[in-house]
Amino acid sequence: MSKISRFTSKVVQLAKNAVGGRGEVAAPEGGGGFADYAVVSLHC
């Protein structure tokens, strides 16, 4: 696994813990917007 893959995995895990992932998908169909943890991860 590359360094960027490990970093991304860790960021997603930390973001889910911080905002409460609630099992939602990162980008639900129907234009509902991104899940909070996905937005935080993208900023990182």
N, C-alpha and C positions, 0 to 999 in steps of 0.2 A: 504494500500500500504506500502510495507517495505521501510526502509531507503535506501537500495541499489537501489530499483526501482525509488524512488523519485530522488536520485542522478543521476541515468542514464538518466532519462527524462530531468532533468535540463541541464546536460552536452550536450545532443543531441541538445536541444533548443539553448544553447549558441554557440555551434559549428556551427550550421546552420546560426546563425546571424553573426558569425565571418567570415565564408568563403563563405557565400551565397549558401544556400541549393539548390536553383534553381529547387526544386521539383523532383530531381533525386532520384532514389532508392538507398539504401545503397550499394547493391552489384548487379549491373545489370547482366543479363545473357549474356553469350558469352565471358566471361573472360575479360571484359573491365576494371577490377579493381574496387576498392572501391571508393565511392564518397568521396570528401575531408572531409566533415563533419563527415563521418563514421570513417575515419582514426584518426581525432582529438579526437573523442569520445572514440575510442579504447585506445588511449594513456592515457586518463584520467582514 
